[in-house]
Amino acid sequence: MTASSQPTASAALDLPGWRHAYSGKVRDLYVPDGAPDLAAAERVLVVASDRVSAFDHVLEPGIPGKGELLTTLSLWWFDRLTGVPNHLLPEHTLSGSLIPAAVAGRAMLCKTLDMYPVECVVRGYLTGSGWKEYQASQTVCGIPLPAGLHDGDRLPEPIYTPAWKAPLGAHDENISFERTVELVGADAAAELRALSLEIFGRASAIAEDAGLILADTKFEFGADRETGLTRLADEVLTSDSSRYWDAAAWRSGRTPAERMASFDKQIVRDWLAAHWDQSGEPPLLPAEIVEQTASRYRELLERLTGA
């Protein structure tokens, strides 16, 4: 069996009262029976799978328990981001019976929103693709930065670097703020930027209290179809959408690898980069890589929530 750039057909489950409507790289969306599609549905069941993706491919095998870990952490963060409207329906917490038993623990009952086609990325530290660009041009996503920074350094202040959400199987594309204005309008673009930076600041302080650094993250937002209110949606501040580092290791580490061992799927990316040239289908993940990744996901949840 090989990995694929598309989710497998087995992603769709037979859930009483719900019908499968869409599958992304990690999440599956279900609409109530009777709703013709997502556009017409008033509510949606967002189910996090155990699938793991890297380099725009869904890999096999998945990470056991990943879907529940991601959902648990998203709900924990939604609960702490008071004052930030989100996509959860009140029924999500009032009645667990609305979520089918087959996906209990890894599903969220949500309002259907008109999603903005923008990945709202905030970077507080210089690393990853940003570090590569900085070495070449002293910029990150076209934003000029001071000279003399190193891989893993904290930026003078967090920067907002949006990306266009590409269709499944295609690469997301970094875009300028001006391009965001063209896509969603000036008022919405300014609101998305302000909300993203505000949430990043609040979350960074909470992570710091747990001995963690929130290096970067991405948010997704949608407009409430009834009121037009912008709501935080999808996952939030999880291991899949964010880069977390151990604060003590970052301060004392002598090499980038020591300073920036992250609580996410970087283990998968590193192994894949060393064993695959990104042509054809990616190889199966070894059991030890799967377990190491699952362990890092669990550790982050424990560090942040104490659970």
Backbone hydrogen bonds, N-H to C=O, Kabsch-Sander energy under -0.5 kcal/mol:
donor,donor_aa,acceptor,acceptor_aa,energy
3,A,282,P,-1.1
4,S,58,V,-1.8
11,A,8,T,-1.9
12,A,9,A,-1.3
15,L,13,L,-1.1
18,W,15,L,-2.4
19,R,31,V,-3.0
21,A,29,L,-3.2
22,Y,29,L,-1.6
24,G,27,R,-3.4
28,D,47,V,-2.7
29,L,22,Y,-3.3
30,Y,45,L,-1.9
31,V,19,R,-2.7
33,D,17,G,-2.0
35,A,32,P,-2.3
40,A,37,D,-0.6
41,A,37,D,-1.1
44,V,110,C,-2.5
45,L,30,Y,-2.9
46,V,44,V,-0.7
46,V,108,M,-2.8
47,V,28,D,-2.9
47,V,45,L,-0.7
48,A,46,V,-0.5
48,A,106,R,-2.8
49,S,26,V,-2.1
49,S,47,V,-0.5
52,V,59,L,-0.6
54,A,57,H,-2.2
57,H,54,A,-1.3
58,V,4,S,-2.6
59,L,52,V,-3.2
59,L,57,H,-0.5
63,I,50,D,-2.8
66,K,63,I,-2.3
69,L,65,G,-2.1
70,L,66,K,-2.8
71,T,67,G,-2.1
72,T,68,E,-2.7
73,L,69,L,-2.2
74,S,70,L,-2.5
75,L,71,T,-2.5
76,W,72,T,-1.9
77,W,73,L,-2.4
78,F,74,S,-2.9
79,D,75,L,-1.9
80,R,76,W,-1.0
80,R,77,W,-0.6
81,L,77,W,-1.8
82,T,80,R,-1.6
84,V,81,L,-1.8
87,H,232,L,-1.5
89,L,109,L,-2.4
92,H,89,L,-2.0
93,T,90,P,-1.1
94,L,90,P,-1.7
95,S,91,E,-2.0
98,L,95,S,-1.5
99,I,96,G,-1.7
103,V,100,P,-1.6
104,A,101,A,-1.2
106,R,103,V,-2.0
108,M,46,V,-2.2
110,C,44,V,-2.7
110,C,108,M,-0.7
111,K,87,H,-3.1
112,T,42,E,-1.5
113,L,111,K,-0.6
114,D,223,A,-2.3
115,M,113,L,-1.0
116,Y,221,F,-2.5
118,V,116,Y,-1.3
119,E,163,A,-3.5
120,C,118,V,-0.7
120,C,219,F,-2.8
121,V,119,E,-1.3
122,V,217,T,-2.5
123,R,159,I,-2.5
124,G,215,A,-3.2
125,Y,215,A,-1.2
126,L,153,D,-3.0
127,T,125,Y,-0.7
130,G,127,T,-1.3
131,W,127,T,-0.8
132,K,128,G,-1.6
133,E,129,S,-2.2
134,Y,130,G,-2.5
135,Q,131,W,-2.1
136,A,132,K,-1.1
137,S,133,E,-2.7
138,Q,134,Y,-2.5
140,V,143,I,-1.8
143,I,140,V,-2.1
145,L,138,Q,-2.4
149,L,146,P,-0.6
152,G,126,L,-3.8
153,D,150,H,-2.4
155,L,124,G,-2.5
159,I,123,R,-2.4
161,T,121,V,-2.6
161,T,159,I,-0.6
163,A,119,E,-2.1
164,W,173,E,-3.4
165,K,117,P,-1.5
166,A,164,W,-0.9
170,A,167,P,-2.4
173,E,164,W,-1.6
174,N,172,D,-0.5
175,I,162,P,-2.3
180,T,176,S,-1.7
181,V,177,F,-2.1
182,E,178,E,-1.6
183,L,179,R,-1.8
184,V,180,T,-2.7
185,G,181,V,-2.2
189,A,185,G,-2.3
190,A,186,A,-2.3
191,E,187,D,-2.2
192,L,188,A,-2.7
193,R,189,A,-2.0
194,A,190,A,-2.4
195,L,191,E,-3.0
196,S,192,L,-2.2
197,L,193,R,-2.3
198,E,194,A,-2.3
199,I,195,L,-2.8
200,F,196,S,-2.3
201,G,197,L,-2.1
202,R,198,E,-2.2
203,A,199,I,-3.0
204,S,200,F,-2.5
205,A,201,G,-1.6
206,I,202,R,-1.7
207,A,203,A,-2.8
208,E,204,S,-2.3
209,D,205,A,-1.6
210,A,206,I,-0.7
210,A,207,A,-1.0
211,G,208,E,-1.9
212,L,207,A,-2.4
213,I,245,W,-3.0
215,A,213,I,-1.0
215,A,243,R,-2.6
216,D,243,R,-1.0
217,T,122,V,-2.1
218,K,241,S,-1.1
219,F,120,C,-2.1
220,E,233,A,-0.6
222,G,231,R,-2.2
223,A,114,D,-2.6
224,D,229,L,-2.9
225,R,112,T,-0.6
228,G,224,D,-2.4
231,R,222,G,-3.2
232,L,85,P,-3.1
233,A,220,E,-2.9
242,S,238,T,-1.3
243,R,216,D,-2.6
244,Y,242,S,-0.5
245,W,213,I,-2.3
246,D,261,A,-0.6
247,A,211,G,-2.4
250,W,246,D,-2.2
251,R,247,A,-1.9
252,S,248,A,-1.9
253,G,249,A,-2.6
259,R,255,T,-2.5
260,M,256,P,-2.4
261,A,258,E,-0.5
262,S,260,M,-0.6
263,F,244,Y,-1.5
264,D,262,S,-1.1
265,K,239,S,-0.5
267,I,264,D,-0.6
269,R,265,K,-2.2
270,D,266,Q,-3.0
271,W,267,I,-2.2
272,L,268,V,-2.8
273,A,269,R,-2.8
274,A,270,D,-1.5
275,H,271,W,-1.1
275,H,272,L,-0.6
276,W,272,L,-1.1
285,L,60,E,-2.5
290,V,286,P,-2.0
291,E,287,A,-2.4
292,Q,288,E,-2.3
293,T,289,I,-2.2
294,A,290,V,-2.3
295,S,291,E,-2.4
296,R,292,Q,-1.9
297,Y,293,T,-2.2
298,R,294,A,-2.4
299,E,295,S,-2.5
300,L,296,R,-2.0
301,L,297,Y,-1.9
302,E,298,R,-2.4
303,R,299,E,-2.8
304,L,300,L,-2.6
305,T,301,L,-2.6
306,G,302,E,-2.0
307,A,301,L,-0.6
